[in-house]
């Protein structure tokens, strides 16, 4: 009986993790995948480190919140720009100078905070903390280039990236809060070390780096502008929009991409609004000490969802999976308005969180259909930027309503934003459905 149970458990583990292990056994893939996640540590750590350090040295929550919001907005602005530059000139060519700027800015910022410099100095330095290469998008770009034409393994690789992302956020937030309480200098030092180590692992792996538009254009005997225009025409043909590019120049923006970015803007808005509303709700119930546990349940549930989702070879069309997972997350979190106890919110988080990571994974897969392959990094950066901008606006709006009406006002904002996000997604239904019923753009031979 014991042997059978062991054999059964081993079979289940193989079915769930066997596909991931197969991907990581491909030469060089483990190195750039792990390296990108280590280098991504500034995303969860920097904002929290700034908040805790500034509050400690300046005793001002308003200043700490304003600087964190400024850093998030700066990330949202810089992300698409850096993504576009990576696609044009190459990952190493853009990442190395960007890292140098980030290290210099972080050293200047931590010195200014510990020296209690004037507030205007901090406002000038914080935007440079957005000089972070789009590691996640670049890693996914390497997977799509390496597995070109293999839809099943490409989908699993994007799911694997989602799993690592969830692990990074689960580690980064508590690590940042622990280190920043001890010393802001220590927190920034650890973050900087992660950037350097991760960047060395990622950027020194040359065999999996996708060619830049400059390299592809040179190989085709074209200028970069001519190459980009030709690829956009190929993309339009695959998406059934042959005439859509005649007047749009080099723009990648079509109805589907606009709908996806708008959807993730709404996703970021209502999720950030729900976070601040839950904290307010728990405070009102004298249960603030349990909020970390509630958020950890959501992260854990999302991690489980990412692992299981990527382990299965889906035959259900991508657009159906996208809308189903999005609806579960939006409706689930939107129902917080009717919760009367913190543990009810935790249970909703556990249920809806299973679809959180798959929603992002589906969004990544949609980019393979909605933008040309040589502009994949740019498309991914836009999706992340819109999510970050939505997050800043959502928390600010919910904060105003909480001040006026308590947590109930915050949850009203959450519900409105959740339903609005779903409506935005449905506005691009036709384009998303049609584009995912055609071959992916990674299969186009330019």
N, C-alpha and C positions, 0 to 999 in steps of 0.2 A: 504493500500500500504506500509506504514511504517512498519507494523507488518510483512508483507511478506518479505520485504527486510531484516529485522532483523532476521527472521527465516532462510532465505537463507544464510545470513552471518554466523549465528550460525552453520548451517549444514556444511558449507565449513570449518569453523574452527575446527569442530569436526573431519571431514575427514582428515584434515592435521595434527592436533595435538593430536587427540584421541589416536592413536597408541603409540605415545611417552608418553602420560600421563599414559596409561595402563602399560607401562614398568616401569615407575618411581613409580607406586603404588605397585609394587612387593616389599615386605619387604626388607629393607636394600639397595636397589639398588640406590636410590637417594643419599644416604650418600656416598657410594664409588664413584659414578659418579661425583658428585660435588666436593668431596674431591680431586679426581685425577686432576681435572682441576685447582683448586686453587693451588695445589702443583706443577703444570706444569708452573707456572708463570716465573720461571727462563729462560725458553726457549725463549720467546719474549723479556724479560726485561734485562737479563744479558748482552747480546751482545751490545745492544744500550746504556746501562748504562756505560759499559766499554769505549765505543767510546766517549761519551760525557764527562765523567769524566776525562779521560786521556787527551783529547784535551784541557779541561779547565785548568788542573793543569800543563800540560807539553807543551801546545801550539803546538802540533805536530800531524797532521792528519795521517802521515805515521805510527807513532808508534801506534796510536789508531786503525788504520785499520789492522795493523799486529797482534795486540793482539786479536782483534775480530776474525780474520781469524784463529788464533791459537786456540781460544776457540771453534770455530765451528769444526775444524778438530779434536780437542780433544774429543768433543761430539760424532763425527762420529766413532772414535776409541773405546771410552768407551761404547757406546750404545750396540753393539752386545755382548761385554764381560759381561756387567751387565745383559743383557737379558738372556744369557746362564746360568749365575749363578742363576738368579731368577728361571728359569725352573728347575735347578738341586736341589736347596736347599730351595726354598720358597720365597715368596714376603717379608715377615717381616724380615727373616733372612738376606737378602741382603740389604734391603732398610734402615734399622736403622743405621748400620755402615756407609753406603754411605752418609746419611744425615749428620752425625756427621762430616765426612770429608769435605763436602761442606760448612757447617756453619763455620768451622775453617778456611777453605781457603778463604771464602768471607770476614771474619773479618780481616785476614792478608792482603788481597789484598786492601781493602778499606783503611786500615791504611797506607799501603805502598804508595798508590796513594796520599792521603792527606799529607803525610810526604815528598812527592817528592823523594821517594827512587830511587836508580839507576835503569836504565831500565832493567838490567839483572834480578833484583829481580822480576819485574812484569812478565817477560817471564817464570820464574820458578814457579810462583804462579798460573798463568792463567790456565794451564792444569788441575789443581785440581778443577777448577770450572765446569769441565765436570762430576764431581761425582754427577750426578742427576739420581735417579732411573727412569726406563722407565715407568712412570706413565700411559701414554696413552696405551701402550701395555699391562700393567698389568690390567688396567680397562677393556680393550677389552677381555683379557683372562678370567676375571671374568664373563663377559657377556656370552661368548661362553661356559664356564663351566656350568653356571646357566641354560642356554637355550638349552643345548645339545639335538640335535635331532629335534629342532623346527627351521627349516631353515628360515621361514618367520619372526619370531620375532628376530632371531639372526641377520638377515640382517638389520632389523629396528634398533636394538640396536647399530650396528656398524655405522649406519647413524646418530643416536642420538649422538654418541661419536664424529662424524665429526662435527655436529652442535655446540657442546660445544667447540671443538677445534677452530672453526672459531671465536666464541665469545671470547675465551681466547686471540687469536692473535689480534683481533680488540681492546680489552681493554688493553692488555699488552704493545703494542708498544707506543701508545700515553701516557699511564701512566708513562712508563719508561722515555720517553723524557721529560715530565713535571717535574717529581721528580728529574731527574739527573741534569736538569738546575738549580734547587734550591740547591741541595746538593747530591753528590754521596753517602755520608753516609746515607742520608734519603732514597735514591732509593734502596740501598742494604738492609737497615733495613726492608723496606716494603716487599721486595722480600723474605727475610729470614722469616718474619712473615707469609707470604703466604705458604712457604714450611712447616713450623711447623704446622700451622693450618690444611692445606690440608693433611699432612701426618698423623696427629692424627685422622682425620675423616676417612681416607682410611684404615690405618693399624689396627685400633682398631675394624674394622668391620671384624670379623673372619668367620662368617657363609657362606660368598660368596667366600672366598679365595680358589682357585683351589689347589688340592694337588700337591706337588712337585714330581719330578721324584724319589727322595729318598723315599718319602712316598709310592708312587705307587709300586716301586720295592719291598719294604719291605712287602707290603700287598700281592704281588704276590709270595713272597718267592724267589725273584731273586736278583742278584746284580744290581746296577744301570746300569752298562754297558750291562748286559744281557737284562734288560728291554728295554733300548734304542734300542738295535739291533733288538729285537722282534717287537717293534713298527715301526721301519723303514721298516722292511719286510712287515708288514701289510699295510703301506703306499704305498709301491711299488706295491703290489698286486692290491690295489684300483686304482692306476694310470696306470695299465697295463704295469708295468715295473718289472715283477717278477725277472728278472735276473740282474736288474740294481744295486742291493745292494751287490752282491756277492763280488765285489772287492772294494766297496766304504767305507767299515767300518761303522763309525757312521756319515758320512757326510749327511747333509740334502740337499746338493746342487745337484739339477737336472736341466735339461734344462729349465723347467718352472720357477723355482725360480731364476735362473741366468738371464733369460729374464726379469722378473719383476724387479729385483734389478737394472739391466742395464737400464731399461726404466725409473725408478725413479731417477737414476743418471743423465740421460739426461734431465729429467723434472726439476730437481733442477738446472742443469747447464744453460738451456736456460731461465728459469724464473728469476734467479739471474742476468743473463746477460741483460735481458730485463729491470730490475729495474734500473740498473746503466745507461743503454742506454737512458731510458725515462728521467732520471734526466738531462743527457747531452743534449738531444733533447729539453727539456723545457727551459734549460738555454740558448741555442742558439736562441730560439724564445722569450726570455725575459718573460717567463711564469713559472719560477721556483716555484713561490708561489702557483701554482695550482697542483703541483705534488702530494701532500698529498691527495688532493681531488680525483685525478685520481686513486691512489692506494686504497683509501677507496671504490671507486666504484667497484673495482675488489673484495675486501673483502666482500662487501655487496652482490654482485651478487653471490659469492661463498656460502655465508650463505643461501641465498634464495634457491640456487640449492640443498644444503644439506637438508634443511627442506622438500622441495617438493619431492626430490628423495626418502627419507626415508619414506615418507607418503604413497607411492604406493607399492602395492604387485606386483612385476615384474614377468611376465611369460617369458619375453625375456631372453634367456640364458645369464649367467654372462659374458662369453667371448665376446659376441656381444656388451653388454653394456660397457665393459671395453674398447674395441677398438674404439667404437663410441665416447665416452666421451674424450678419449685420443686424437683422431684425431681432435675433435673440439677445444680443448685447444691448441694443437701443431700448427695446421694450422692457428688458429686465431692469436696467439701471433707471429707466424712466419711471418704473413702478415704486421707486424709493419714496415717492410722495405719499404713498399710502401705508408705509411702514410705521409701526408704533413702538418698535423696540430695536435696539442695535443688533441683536442677534438675528432678527428677521432680515436686516440688511446683509449680514454676514452670509446667511443661507442663499439669498438672491445672488450675492457675489460668487459663491461657490458654483451655482448653477450656470449663470450667464458668463462667468469667467472662462468656462471651457471653450467658448466661441471667440474669446478676445484675440488670442494669438492667431487662430485660423482666419479671422477677419483681416489681420495684417498680412498673413501669408497669401490670401486671395488677392489682396491689393497689389502685392509684389508681382503675382502671376499676371494680373491684368496689365501691368506695365509692359509685359512681353508682347502683348497684343496691341497696345495703344500707342506706343512710340517705337521709332526705328531702333534696332539693336545698338547702333553706335551712339545713341543718345539715351540709353537706358539709365545711366547714372544721373543724368539731368532730370529725367522723369521721376525717378525715385526721390531725388532731392526735393523736387517740388511737392511731392506727396507728404514728405516729412515736414517741410516748411509750413505747409498749410495746417498740418496737425498742431505744430508748435504755436502758430499764431492763434489758432482756435483755442488752444489751451490757455494762453494769456488772457484772451478776451472773455472766455468762459468763467475763469476764476474771479476776474475783476467784476463782471456783472453779478455773479452769485454773491460776492462779498457785499455789494451795495444792497442787495435784497435781504441778505442776512442781517445787516445793520438795521434795516427797517422792520422786518417781519420775523426775524429769528430763522432757525433752520428750515421752517416750513417755506419761507420765501425763497431760500436757496434751492430747495427741492422743486419748487414751481419752475424755476429757471432750468433746472436739470431736465425736467419732463418736456418743457417746450423745446429745448435744444435737441433732445434725443429724437423727438418726433420730427423736428425740422431737418435733422441730419438724414433721417430715413426718407423724407420727401425729396431732399436734394439728390439722394442716390437714385430714386425712382425717376427723376427727371432725365437721367441719362440711360434709362432702361434699354431703349432700342439700340443705341450705339454699343453699349456694353454687351448685350446679348448677341448682336450681329458680329462683333469683332471676335468674340470668343468661340464662334462656330467656324472660324476660318483658321488656316494654319498660322502658327505663331510667327512673328516677324523675325525671330532668331533663325528661321529656316530660309529666309530670303538670301539669295546669293547676289550680292550687289556687284 
